[in-house]
Amino acid sequence: MNNFLLTLELSENGPIWGRTLVEDNLIADAADTQPKLEANLKQLIRQFHGIDPATITFIIEYDTHA
């Protein structure tokens, strides 16, 4: 399994933003739901790093300063 720290930024009226660091590469995206955001990020990780999305697990943290 590949574990990555996923930092979420929540807003009252907008999308959920998330970012993760993979091999010194910051990958960020936004979506309406957390599951959709995680799916988007997994596909980006696959595209840029060749890691199978089925092997990715996110460790969630929240950015309370955003």
mmCIF file as Biopython writes it, N, C-alpha, C and O atoms, coordinates in Angstrom:
data_model
#
loop_
_atom_site.group_PDB
_atom_site.id
_atom_site.type_symbol
_atom_site.label_atom_id
_atom_site.label_alt_id
_atom_site.label_comp_id
_atom_site.label_asym_id
_atom_site.label_entity_id
_atom_site.label_seq_id
_atom_site.pdbx_PDB_ins_code
_atom_site.Cartn_x
_atom_site.Cartn_y
_atom_site.Cartn_z
_atom_site.occupancy
_atom_site.B_iso_or_equiv
_atom_site.auth_seq_id
_atom_site.auth_asym_id
_atom_site.pdbx_PDB_model_num
ATOM 1   N N  . MET A ? 1  ? 0.842   -1.190 0.000   1.0 0.0 1  A 1 
ATOM 2   C CA . MET A ? 1  ? 0.000   0.000  0.000   1.0 0.0 1  A 1 
ATOM 3   C C  . MET A ? 1  ? 0.878   1.241  0.000   1.0 0.0 1  A 1 
ATOM 4   O O  . MET A ? 1  ? 1.990   1.242  0.529   1.0 0.0 1  A 1 
ATOM 5   N N  . ASN A ? 2  ? 0.355   2.283  -0.601  1.0 0.0 2  A 1 
ATOM 6   C CA . ASN A ? 2  ? 1.013   3.582  -0.642  1.0 0.0 2  A 1 
ATOM 7   C C  . ASN A ? 2  ? 0.180   4.555  0.176   1.0 0.0 2  A 1 
ATOM 8   O O  . ASN A ? 2  ? -0.948  4.879  -0.194  1.0 0.0 2  A 1 
ATOM 9   N N  . ASN A ? 3  ? 0.732   5.014  1.277   1.0 0.0 3  A 1 
ATOM 10  C CA . ASN A ? 3  ? 0.031   5.950  2.150   1.0 0.0 3  A 1 
ATOM 11  C C  . ASN A ? 3  ? 0.534   7.360  1.892   1.0 0.0 3  A 1 
ATOM 12  O O  . ASN A ? 3  ? 1.739   7.611  1.875   1.0 0.0 3  A 1 
ATOM 13  N N  . PHE A ? 4  ? -0.411  8.282  1.690   1.0 0.0 4  A 1 
ATOM 14  C CA . PHE A ? 4  ? -0.080  9.678  1.463   1.0 0.0 4  A 1 
ATOM 15  C C  . PHE A ? 4  ? -0.917  10.548 2.388   1.0 0.0 4  A 1 
ATOM 16  O O  . PHE A ? 4  ? -2.097  10.278 2.612   1.0 0.0 4  A 1 
ATOM 17  N N  . LEU A ? 5  ? -0.302  11.589 2.921   1.0 0.0 5  A 1 
ATOM 18  C CA . LEU A ? 5  ? -1.007  12.557 3.734   1.0 0.0 5  A 1 
ATOM 19  C C  . LEU A ? 5  ? -1.824  13.450 2.808   1.0 0.0 5  A 1 
ATOM 20  O O  . LEU A ? 5  ? -1.277  14.038 1.875   1.0 0.0 5  A 1 
ATOM 21  N N  . LEU A ? 6  ? -3.130  13.557 3.056   1.0 0.0 6  A 1 
ATOM 22  C CA . LEU A ? 6  ? -4.022  14.393 2.264   1.0 0.0 6  A 1 
ATOM 23  C C  . LEU A ? 6  ? -4.536  15.513 3.154   1.0 0.0 6  A 1 
ATOM 24  O O  . LEU A ? 6  ? -5.247  15.269 4.128   1.0 0.0 6  A 1 
ATOM 25  N N  . THR A ? 7  ? -4.172  16.736 2.815   1.0 0.0 7  A 1 
ATOM 26  C CA . THR A ? 7  ? -4.613  17.904 3.568   1.0 0.0 7  A 1 
ATOM 27  C C  . THR A ? 7  ? -5.839  18.485 2.887   1.0 0.0 7  A 1 
ATOM 28  O O  . THR A ? 7  ? -5.802  18.829 1.706   1.0 0.0 7  A 1 
ATOM 29  N N  . LEU A ? 8  ? -6.939  18.592 3.649   1.0 0.0 8  A 1 
ATOM 30  C CA . LEU A ? 8  ? -8.198  19.104 3.120   1.0 0.0 8  A 1 
ATOM 31  C C  . LEU A ? 8  ? -8.431  20.531 3.603   1.0 0.0 8  A 1 
ATOM 32  O O  . LEU A ? 8  ? -8.169  20.863 4.759   1.0 0.0 8  A 1 
ATOM 33  N N  . GLU A ? 9  ? -8.924  21.357 2.706   1.0 0.0 9  A 1 
ATOM 34  C CA . GLU A ? 9  ? -9.344  22.716 3.032   1.0 0.0 9  A 1 
ATOM 35  C C  . GLU A ? 9  ? -10.830 22.822 2.714   1.0 0.0 9  A 1 
ATOM 36  O O  . GLU A ? 9  ? -11.238 22.677 1.562   1.0 0.0 9  A 1 
ATOM 37  N N  . LEU A ? 10 ? -11.621 23.070 3.723   1.0 0.0 10 A 1 
ATOM 38  C CA . LEU A ? 10 ? -13.066 23.122 3.567   1.0 0.0 10 A 1 
ATOM 39  C C  . LEU A ? 10 ? -13.530 24.573 3.545   1.0 0.0 10 A 1 
ATOM 40  O O  . LEU A ? 10 ? -12.965 25.421 4.235   1.0 0.0 10 A 1 
ATOM 41  N N  . SER A ? 11 ? -14.558 24.856 2.755   1.0 0.0 11 A 1 
ATOM 42  C CA . SER A ? 11 ? -15.162 26.180 2.743   1.0 0.0 11 A 1 
ATOM 43  C C  . SER A ? 11 ? -16.673 26.021 2.857   1.0 0.0 11 A 1 
ATOM 44  O O  . SER A ? 11 ? -17.222 24.958 2.568   1.0 0.0 11 A 1 
ATOM 45  N N  . GLU A ? 12 ? -17.326 27.076 3.275   1.0 0.0 12 A 1 
ATOM 46  C CA . GLU A ? 12 ? -18.777 26.999 3.473   1.0 0.0 12 A 1 
ATOM 47  C C  . GLU A ? 12 ? -19.547 26.906 2.162   1.0 0.0 12 A 1 
ATOM 48  O O  . GLU A ? 12 ? -20.544 26.189 2.079   1.0 0.0 12 A 1 
ATOM 49  N N  . ASN A ? 13 ? -19.096 27.619 1.142   1.0 0.0 13 A 1 
ATOM 50  C CA . ASN A ? 13 ? -19.883 27.708 -0.088  1.0 0.0 13 A 1 
ATOM 51  C C  . ASN A ? 13 ? -19.165 27.190 -1.327  1.0 0.0 13 A 1 
ATOM 52  O O  . ASN A ? 13 ? -19.698 27.291 -2.432  1.0 0.0 13 A 1 
ATOM 53  N N  . GLY A ? 14 ? -17.982 26.646 -1.166  1.0 0.0 14 A 1 
ATOM 54  C CA . GLY A ? 14 ? -17.225 26.234 -2.335  1.0 0.0 14 A 1 
ATOM 55  C C  . GLY A ? 14 ? -16.847 24.777 -2.286  1.0 0.0 14 A 1 
ATOM 56  O O  . GLY A ? 14 ? -17.323 24.021 -1.438  1.0 0.0 14 A 1 
ATOM 57  N N  . PRO A ? 15 ? -15.993 24.395 -3.196  1.0 0.0 15 A 1 
ATOM 58  C CA . PRO A ? 15 ? -15.565 22.993 -3.254  1.0 0.0 15 A 1 
ATOM 59  C C  . PRO A ? 15 ? -14.599 22.656 -2.115  1.0 0.0 15 A 1 
ATOM 60  O O  . PRO A ? 15 ? -14.115 23.541 -1.410  1.0 0.0 15 A 1 
ATOM 61  N N  . ILE A ? 16 ? -14.337 21.389 -1.956  1.0 0.0 16 A 1 
ATOM 62  C CA . ILE A ? 16 ? -13.325 20.907 -1.025  1.0 0.0 16 A 1 
ATOM 63  C C  . ILE A ? 16 ? -12.009 20.862 -1.787  1.0 0.0 16 A 1 
ATOM 64  O O  . ILE A ? 16 ? -11.911 20.226 -2.837  1.0 0.0 16 A 1 
ATOM 65  N N  . TRP A ? 17 ? -11.007 21.536 -1.258  1.0 0.0 17 A 1 
ATOM 66  C CA . TRP A ? 17 ? -9.676  21.504 -1.864  1.0 0.0 17 A 1 
ATOM 67  C C  . TRP A ? 17 ? -8.825  20.504 -1.115  1.0 0.0 17 A 1 
ATOM 68  O O  . TRP A ? 17 ? -8.950  20.361 0.101   1.0 0.0 17 A 1 
ATOM 69  N N  . GLY A ? 18 ? -7.964  19.813 -1.833  1.0 0.0 18 A 1 
ATOM 70  C CA . GLY A ? 18 ? -7.065  18.861 -1.201  1.0 0.0 18 A 1 
ATOM 71  C C  . GLY A ? 18 ? -5.704  18.898 -1.859  1.0 0.0 18 A 1 
ATOM 72  O O  . GLY A ? 18 ? -5.571  19.201 -3.045  1.0 0.0 18 A 1 
ATOM 73  N N  . ARG A ? 19 ? -4.692  18.581 -1.062  1.0 0.0 19 A 1 
ATOM 74  C CA . ARG A ? 19 ? -3.327  18.537 -1.600  1.0 0.0 19 A 1 
ATOM 75  C C  . ARG A ? 19 ? -2.566  17.414 -0.924  1.0 0.0 19 A 1 
ATOM 76  O O  . ARG A ? 19 ? -2.797  17.094 0.242   1.0 0.0 19 A 1 
ATOM 77  N N  . THR A ? 20 ? -1.651  16.821 -1.684  1.0 0.0 20 A 1 
ATOM 78  C CA . THR A ? 20 ? -0.801  15.754 -1.183  1.0 0.0 20 A 1 
ATOM 79  C C  . THR A ? 20 ? 0.566   15.879 -1.838  1.0 0.0 20 A 1 
ATOM 80  O O  . THR A ? 20 ? 0.692   16.423 -2.935  1.0 0.0 20 A 1 
ATOM 81  N N  . LEU A ? 21 ? 1.564   15.381 -1.172  1.0 0.0 21 A 1 
ATOM 82  C CA . LEU A ? 21 ? 2.930   15.438 -1.682  1.0 0.0 21 A 1 
ATOM 83  C C  . LEU A ? 21 ? 3.365   14.025 -2.050  1.0 0.0 21 A 1 
ATOM 84  O O  . LEU A ? 21 ? 3.336   13.117 -1.220  1.0 0.0 21 A 1 
ATOM 85  N N  . VAL A ? 22 ? 3.771   13.853 -3.313  1.0 0.0 22 A 1 
ATOM 86  C CA . VAL A ? 22 ? 4.226   12.561 -3.809  1.0 0.0 22 A 1 
ATOM 87  C C  . VAL A ? 22 ? 5.594   12.773 -4.449  1.0 0.0 22 A 1 
ATOM 88  O O  . VAL A ? 22 ? 5.711   13.463 -5.462  1.0 0.0 22 A 1 
ATOM 89  N N  . GLU A ? 23 ? 6.619   12.182 -3.860  1.0 0.0 23 A 1 
ATOM 90  C CA . GLU A ? 23 ? 7.983   12.292 -4.392  1.0 0.0 23 A 1 
ATOM 91  C C  . GLU A ? 23 ? 8.351   13.750 -4.672  1.0 0.0 23 A 1 
ATOM 92  O O  . GLU A ? 23 ? 8.812   14.071 -5.767  1.0 0.0 23 A 1 
ATOM 93  N N  . ASP A ? 24 ? 8.155   14.623 -3.704  1.0 0.0 24 A 1 
ATOM 94  C CA . ASP A ? 24 ? 8.465   16.059 -3.807  1.0 0.0 24 A 1 
ATOM 95  C C  . ASP A ? 24 ? 7.628   16.781 -4.857  1.0 0.0 24 A 1 
ATOM 96  O O  . ASP A ? 24 ? 8.000   17.869 -5.297  1.0 0.0 24 A 1 
ATOM 97  N N  . ASN A ? 25 ? 6.512   16.199 -5.263  1.0 0.0 25 A 1 
ATOM 98  C CA . ASN A ? 25 ? 5.606   16.806 -6.233  1.0 0.0 25 A 1 
ATOM 99  C C  . ASN A ? 25 ? 4.283   17.093 -5.523  1.0 0.0 25 A 1 
ATOM 100 O O  . ASN A ? 25 ? 3.594   16.170 -5.088  1.0 0.0 25 A 1 
ATOM 101 N N  . LEU A ? 26 ? 3.930   18.381 -5.407  1.0 0.0 26 A 1 
ATOM 102 C CA . LEU A ? 26 ? 2.670   18.764 -4.782  1.0 0.0 26 A 1 
ATOM 103 C C  . LEU A ? 26 ? 1.537   18.565 -5.791  1.0 0.0 26 A 1 
ATOM 104 O O  . LEU A ? 26 ? 1.555   19.136 -6.881  1.0 0.0 26 A 1 
ATOM 105 N N  . ILE A ? 27 ? 0.564   17.757 -5.416  1.0 0.0 27 A 1 
ATOM 106 C CA . ILE A ? 27 ? -0.585  17.482 -6.274  1.0 0.0 27 A 1 
ATOM 107 C C  . ILE A ? 27 ? -1.819  18.030 -5.561  1.0 0.0 27 A 1 
ATOM 108 O O  . ILE A ? 27 ? -2.082  17.685 -4.409  1.0 0.0 27 A 1 
ATOM 109 N N  . ALA A ? 28 ? -2.569  18.880 -6.249  1.0 0.0 28 A 1 
ATOM 110 C CA . ALA A ? 28 ? -3.739  19.518 -5.653  1.0 0.0 28 A 1 
ATOM 111 C C  . ALA A ? 28 ? -4.907  19.472 -6.618  1.0 0.0 28 A 1 
ATOM 112 O O  . ALA A ? 28 ? -4.734  19.456 -7.836  1.0 0.0 28 A 1 
ATOM 113 N N  . ASP A ? 29 ? -6.103  19.451 -6.044  1.0 0.0 29 A 1 
ATOM 114 C CA . ASP A ? 29 ? -7.317  19.458 -6.852  1.0 0.0 29 A 1 
ATOM 115 C C  . ASP A ? 29 ? -8.476  19.878 -5.953  1.0 0.0 29 A 1 
ATOM 116 O O  . ASP A ? 29 ? -8.303  20.043 -4.746  1.0 0.0 29 A 1 
ATOM 117 N N  . ALA A ? 30 ? -9.650  20.049 -6.542  1.0 0.0 30 A 1 
ATOM 118 C CA . ALA A ? 30 ? -10.862 20.395 -5.804  1.0 0.0 30 A 1 
ATOM 119 C C  . ALA A ? 30 ? -12.021 19.583 -6.352  1.0 0.0 30 A 1 
ATOM 120 O O  . ALA A ? 30 ? -12.023 19.177 -7.514  1.0 0.0 30 A 1 
ATOM 121 N N  . ALA A ? 31 ? -13.010 19.352 -5.492  1.0 0.0 31 A 1 
ATOM 122 C CA . ALA A ? 31 ? -14.214 18.619 -5.902  1.0 0.0 31 A 1 
ATOM 123 C C  . ALA A ? 31 ? -15.344 18.965 -4.937  1.0 0.0 31 A 1 
ATOM 124 O O  . ALA A ? 31 ? -15.123 19.574 -3.891  1.0 0.0 31 A 1 
ATOM 125 N N  . ASP A ? 32 ? -16.557 18.562 -5.311  1.0 0.0 32 A 1 
ATOM 126 C CA . ASP A ? 32 ? -17.723 18.843 -4.474  1.0 0.0 32 A 1 
ATOM 127 C C  . ASP A ? 32 ? -17.813 17.930 -3.260  1.0 0.0 32 A 1 
ATOM 128 O O  . ASP A ? 32 ? -18.414 18.303 -2.253  1.0 0.0 32 A 1 
ATOM 129 N N  . THR A ? 33 ? -17.219 16.730 -3.340  1.0 0.0 33 A 1 
ATOM 130 C CA . THR A ? 33 ? -17.259 15.791 -2.225  1.0 0.0 33 A 1 
ATOM 131 C C  . THR A ? 33 ? -15.861 15.237 -1.971  1.0 0.0 33 A 1 
ATOM 132 O O  . THR A ? 33 ? -15.000 15.251 -2.851  1.0 0.0 33 A 1 
ATOM 133 N N  . GLN A ? 34 ? -15.658 14.753 -0.761  1.0 0.0 34 A 1 
ATOM 134 C CA . GLN A ? 34 ? -14.360 14.173 -0.431  1.0 0.0 34 A 1 
ATOM 135 C C  . GLN A ? 34 ? -14.073 12.904 -1.234  1.0 0.0 34 A 1 
ATOM 136 O O  . GLN A ? 34 ? -12.951 12.747 -1.715  1.0 0.0 34 A 1 
ATOM 137 N N  . PRO A ? 35 ? -15.030 11.998 -1.400  1.0 0.0 35 A 1 
ATOM 138 C CA . PRO A ? 35 ? -14.749 10.806 -2.226  1.0 0.0 35 A 1 
ATOM 139 C C  . PRO A ? 35 ? -14.352 11.161 -3.661  1.0 0.0 35 A 1 
ATOM 140 O O  . PRO A ? 35 ? -13.451 10.537 -4.223  1.0 0.0 35 A 1 
ATOM 141 N N  . LYS A ? 36 ? -15.013 12.154 -4.256  1.0 0.0 36 A 1 
ATOM 142 C CA . LYS A ? 36 ? -14.674 12.569 -5.619  1.0 0.0 36 A 1 
ATOM 143 C C  . LYS A ? 36 ? -13.283 13.196 -5.656  1.0 0.0 36 A 1 
ATOM 144 O O  . LYS A ? 36 ? -12.524 12.960 -6.595  1.0 0.0 36 A 1 
ATOM 145 N N  . LEU A ? 37 ? -12.946 13.988 -4.648  1.0 0.0 37 A 1 
ATOM 146 C CA . LEU A ? 37 ? -11.615 14.585 -4.563  1.0 0.0 37 A 1 
ATOM 147 C C  . LEU A ? 37 ? -10.551 13.500 -4.469  1.0 0.0 37 A 1 
ATOM 148 O O  . LEU A ? 37 ? -9.538  13.565 -5.165  1.0 0.0 37 A 1 
ATOM 149 N N  . GLU A ? 38 ? -10.771 12.510 -3.620  1.0 0.0 38 A 1 
ATOM 150 C CA . GLU A ? 38 ? -9.808  11.418 -3.475  1.0 0.0 38 A 1 
ATOM 151 C C  . GLU A ? 38 ? -9.644  10.659 -4.789  1.0 0.0 38 A 1 
ATOM 152 O O  . GLU A ? 38 ? -8.525  10.305 -5.161  1.0 0.0 38 A 1 
ATOM 153 N N  . ALA A ? 39 ? -10.742 10.406 -5.492  1.0 0.0 39 A 1 
ATOM 154 C CA . ALA A ? 39 ? -10.664 9.712  -6.783  1.0 0.0 39 A 1 
ATOM 155 C C  . ALA A ? 39 ? -9.874  10.540 -7.791  1.0 0.0 39 A 1 
ATOM 156 O O  . ALA A ? 39 ? -9.052  9.999  -8.532  1.0 0.0 39 A 1 
ATOM 157 N N  . ASN A ? 40 ? -10.119 11.848 -7.821  1.0 0.0 40 A 1 
ATOM 158 C CA . ASN A ? 40 ? -9.385  12.734 -8.739  1.0 0.0 40 A 1 
ATOM 159 C C  . ASN A ? 40 ? -7.886  12.700 -8.431  1.0 0.0 40 A 1 
ATOM 160 O O  . ASN A ? 40 ? -7.064  12.575 -9.339  1.0 0.0 40 A 1 
ATOM 161 N N  . LEU A ? 41 ? -7.540  12.811 -7.162  1.0 0.0 41 A 1 
ATOM 162 C CA . LEU A ? 41 ? -6.131  12.821 -6.777  1.0 0.0 41 A 1 
ATOM 163 C C  . LEU A ? 41 ? -5.455  11.490 -7.098  1.0 0.0 41 A 1 
ATOM 164 O O  . LEU A ? 41 ? -4.304  11.467 -7.532  1.0 0.0 41 A 1 
ATOM 165 N N  . LYS A ? 42 ? -6.159  10.395 -6.888  1.0 0.0 42 A 1 
ATOM 166 C CA . LYS A ? 42 ? -5.590  9.084  -7.212  1.0 0.0 42 A 1 
ATOM 167 C C  . LYS A ? 42 ? -5.289  8.986  -8.704  1.0 0.0 42 A 1 
ATOM 168 O O  . LYS A ? 42 ? -4.267  8.420  -9.092  1.0 0.0 42 A 1 
ATOM 169 N N  . GLN A ? 43 ? -6.163  9.526  -9.538  1.0 0.0 43 A 1 
ATOM 170 C CA . GLN A ? 43 ? -5.920  9.490  -10.980 1.0 0.0 43 A 1 
ATOM 171 C C  . GLN A ? 43 ? -4.740  10.382 -11.365 1.0 0.0 43 A 1 
ATOM 172 O O  . GLN A ? 43 ? -3.960  10.037 -12.253 1.0 0.0 43 A 1 
ATOM 173 N N  . LEU A ? 44 ? -4.612  11.524 -10.696 1.0 0.0 44 A 1 
ATOM 174 C CA . LEU A ? 44 ? -3.462  12.395 -10.955 1.0 0.0 44 A 1 
ATOM 175 C C  . LEU A ? 44 ? -2.157  11.721 -10.531 1.0 0.0 44 A 1 
ATOM 176 O O  . LEU A ? 44 ? -1.142  11.833 -11.219 1.0 0.0 44 A 1 
ATOM 177 N N  . ILE A ? 45 ? -2.189  11.026 -9.399  1.0 0.0 45 A 1 
ATOM 178 C CA . ILE A ? 45 ? -0.999  10.308 -8.937  1.0 0.0 45 A 1 
ATOM 179 C C  . ILE A ? 45 ? -0.641  9.213  -9.935  1.0 0.0 45 A 1 
ATOM 180 O O  . ILE A ? 45 ? 0.536   9.002  -10.229 1.0 0.0 45 A 1 
ATOM 181 N N  . ARG A ? 46 ? -1.630  8.527  -10.448 1.0 0.0 46 A 1 
ATOM 182 C CA . ARG A ? 46 ? -1.369  7.509  -11.472 1.0 0.0 46 A 1 
ATOM 183 C C  . ARG A ? 46 ? -0.744  8.139  -12.715 1.0 0.0 46 A 1 
ATOM 184 O O  . ARG A ? 46 ? 0.237   7.630  -13.256 1.0 0.0 46 A 1 
ATOM 185 N N  . GLN A ? 47 ? -1.325  9.249  -13.157 1.0 0.0 47 A 1 
ATOM 186 C CA . GLN A ? 47 ? -0.857  9.921  -14.370 1.0 0.0 47 A 1 
ATOM 187 C C  . GLN A ? 47 ? 0.591   10.397 -14.231 1.0 0.0 47 A 1 
ATOM 188 O O  . GLN A ? 47 ? 1.386   10.223 -15.154 1.0 0.0 47 A 1 
ATOM 189 N N  . PHE A ? 48 ? 0.939   10.989 -13.100 1.0 0.0 48 A 1 
ATOM 190 C CA . PHE A ? 48 ? 2.263   11.593 -12.945 1.0 0.0 48 A 1 
ATOM 191 C C  . PHE A ? 48 ? 3.313   10.659 -12.358 1.0 0.0 48 A 1 
ATOM 192 O O  . PHE A ? 48 ? 4.508   10.856 -12.576 1.0 0.0 48 A 1 
ATOM 193 N N  . HIS A ? 49 ? 2.872   9.629  -11.606 1.0 0.0 49 A 1 
ATOM 194 C CA . HIS A ? 49 ? 3.848   8.782  -10.917 1.0 0.0 49 A 1 
ATOM 195 C C  . HIS A ? 49 ? 3.688   7.299  -11.198 1.0 0.0 49 A 1 
ATOM 196 O O  . HIS A ? 49 ? 4.494   6.501  -10.719 1.0 0.0 49 A 1 
ATOM 197 N N  . GLY A ? 50 ? 2.669   6.902  -11.963 1.0 0.0 50 A 1 
ATOM 198 C CA . GLY A ? 50 ? 2.490   5.509  -12.333 1.0 0.0 50 A 1 
ATOM 199 C C  . GLY A ? 50 ? 2.106   4.597  -11.181 1.0 0.0 50 A 1 
ATOM 200 O O  . GLY A ? 50 ? 2.339   3.390  -11.244 1.0 0.0 50 A 1 
ATOM 201 N N  . ILE A ? 51 ? 1.521   5.157  -10.127 1.0 0.0 51 A 1 
ATOM 202 C CA . ILE A ? 51 ? 1.111   4.356  -8.968  1.0 0.0 51 A 1 
ATOM 203 C C  . ILE A ? 51 ? -0.349  3.931  -9.154  1.0 0.0 51 A 1 
ATOM 204 O O  . ILE A ? 51 ? -1.213  4.760  -9.441  1.0 0.0 51 A 1 
ATOM 205 N N  . ASP A ? 52 ? -0.610  2.648  -8.991  1.0 0.0 52 A 1 
ATOM 206 C CA . ASP A ? 52 ? -1.958  2.105  -9.137  1.0 0.0 52 A 1 
ATOM 207 C C  . ASP A ? 52 ? -2.877  2.709  -8.076  1.0 0.0 52 A 1 
ATOM 208 O O  . ASP A ? 52 ? -2.583  2.596  -6.886  1.0 0.0 52 A 1 
ATOM 209 N N  . PRO A ? 53 ? -3.988  3.351  -8.474  1.0 0.0 53 A 1 
ATOM 210 C CA . PRO A ? 53 ? -4.908  3.954  -7.505  1.0 0.0 53 A 1 
ATOM 211 C C  . PRO A ? 53 ? -5.444  2.974  -6.464  1.0 0.0 53 A 1 
ATOM 212 O O  . PRO A ? 53 ? -5.761  3.377  -5.345  1.0 0.0 53 A 1 
ATOM 213 N N  . ALA A ? 54 ? -5.549  1.703  -6.816  1.0 0.0 54 A 1 
ATOM 214 C CA . ALA A ? 54 ? -6.056  0.701  -5.869  1.0 0.0 54 A 1 
ATOM 215 C C  . ALA A ? 54 ? -5.115  0.502  -4.688  1.0 0.0 54 A 1 
ATOM 216 O O  . ALA A ? 54 ? -5.513  -0.030 -3.653  1.0 0.0 54 A 1 
ATOM 217 N N  . THR A ? 55 ? -3.871  0.929  -4.846  1.0 0.0 55 A 1 
ATOM 218 C CA . THR A ? 55 ? -2.889  0.749  -3.762  1.0 0.0 55 A 1 
ATOM 219 C C  . THR A ? 55 ? -2.712  2.013  -2.921  1.0 0.0 55 A 1 
ATOM 220 O O  . THR A ? 55 ? -1.887  2.037  -2.008  1.0 0.0 55 A 1 
ATOM 221 N N  . ILE A ? 56 ? -3.476  3.058  -3.219  1.0 0.0 56 A 1 
ATOM 222 C CA . ILE A ? 56 ? -3.309  4.341  -2.526  1.0 0.0 56 A 1 
ATOM 223 C C  . ILE A ? 56 ? -4.304  4.461  -1.380  1.0 0.0 56 A 1 
ATOM 224 O O  . ILE A ? 56 ? -5.500  4.217  -1.540  1.0 0.0 56 A 1 
ATOM 225 N N  . THR A ? 57 ? -3.779  4.843  -0.222  1.0 0.0 57 A 1 
ATOM 226 C CA . THR A ? 57 ? -4.592  5.167  0.944   1.0 0.0 57 A 1 
ATOM 227 C C  . THR A ? 57 ? -4.203  6.565  1.399   1.0 0.0 57 A 1 
ATOM 228 O O  . THR A ? 57 ? -3.020  6.893  1.495   1.0 0.0 57 A 1 
ATOM 229 N N  . PHE A ? 58 ? -5.212  7.386  1.679   1.0 0.0 58 A 1 
ATOM 230 C CA . PHE A ? 58 ? -4.935  8.734  2.161   1.0 0.0 58 A 1 
ATOM 231 C C  . PHE A ? 58 ? -5.112  8.800  3.677   1.0 0.0 58 A 1 
ATOM 232 O O  . PHE A ? 58 ? -6.062  8.256  4.240   1.0 0.0 58 A 1 
ATOM 233 N N  . ILE A ? 59 ? -4.175  9.478  4.307   1.0 0.0 59 A 1 
ATOM 234 C CA . ILE A ? 59 ? -4.275  9.813  5.727   1.0 0.0 59 A 1 
ATOM 235 C C  . ILE A ? 59 ? -4.755  11.258 5.758   1.0 0.0 59 A 1 
ATOM 236 O O  . ILE A ? 59 ? -4.049  12.155 5.298   1.0 0.0 59 A 1 
ATOM 237 N N  . ILE A ? 60 ? -5.938  11.486 6.291   1.0 0.0 60 A 1 
ATOM 238 C CA . ILE A ? 60 ? -6.593  12.781 6.191   1.0 0.0 60 A 1 
ATOM 239 C C  . ILE A ? 60 ? -6.183  13.703 7.335   1.0 0.0 60 A 1 
ATOM 240 O O  . ILE A ? 60 ? -6.139  13.298 8.497   1.0 0.0 60 A 1 
ATOM 241 N N  . GLU A ? 61 ? -5.881  14.962 6.977   1.0 0.0 61 A 1 
ATOM 242 C CA . GLU A ? 61 ? -5.711  16.029 7.956   1.0 0.0 61 A 1 
ATOM 243 C C  . GLU A ? 61 ? -6.430  17.248 7.406   1.0 0.0 61 A 1 
ATOM 244 O O  . GLU A ? 61 ? -6.647  17.363 6.200   1.0 0.0 61 A 1 
ATOM 245 N N  . TYR A ? 62 ? -6.797  18.155 8.299   1.0 0.0 62 A 1 
ATOM 246 C CA . TYR A ? 62 ? -7.534  19.345 7.909   1.0 0.0 62 A 1 
ATOM 247 C C  . TYR A ? 62 ? -6.697  20.587 8.115   1.0 0.0 62 A 1 
ATOM 248 O O  . TYR A ? 62 ? -6.061  20.751 9.156   1.0 0.0 62 A 1 
ATOM 249 N N  . ASP A ? 63 ? -6.696  21.466 7.121   1.0 0.0 63 A 1 
ATOM 250 C CA . ASP A ? 63 ? -6.001  22.740 7.230   1.0 0.0 63 A 1 
ATOM 251 C C  . ASP A ? 63 ? -6.980  23.726 7.861   1.0 0.0 63 A 1 
ATOM 252 O O  . ASP A ? 63 ? -7.915  24.186 7.206   1.0 0.0 63 A 1 
ATOM 253 N N  . THR A ? 64 ? -6.766  24.044 9.112   1.0 0.0 64 A 1 
ATOM 254 C CA . THR A ? 64 ? -7.681  24.941 9.827   1.0 0.0 64 A 1 
ATOM 255 C C  . THR A ? 64 ? -7.318  26.402 9.653   1.0 0.0 64 A 1 
ATOM 256 O O  . THR A ? 64 ? -8.009  27.277 10.174  1.0 0.0 64 A 1 
ATOM 257 N N  . HIS A ? 65 ? -6.241  26.682 8.926   1.0 0.0 65 A 1 
ATOM 258 C CA . HIS A ? 65 ? -5.799  28.049 8.708   1.0 0.0 65 A 1 
ATOM 259 C C  . HIS A ? 65 ? -6.220  28.579 7.355   1.0 0.0 65 A 1 
ATOM 260 O O  . HIS A ? 65 ? -5.962  29.742 7.046   1.0 0.0 65 A 1 
ATOM 261 N N  . ALA A ? 66 ? -6.852  27.772 6.553   1.0 0.0 66 A 1 
ATOM 262 C CA . ALA A ? 66 ? -7.235  28.171 5.188   1.0 0.0 66 A 1 
ATOM 263 C C  . ALA A ? 66 ? -8.434  29.090 5.223   1.0 0.0 66 A 1 
ATOM 264 O O  . ALA A ? 66 ? -8.904  29.531 4.175   1.0 0.0 66 A 1 
#
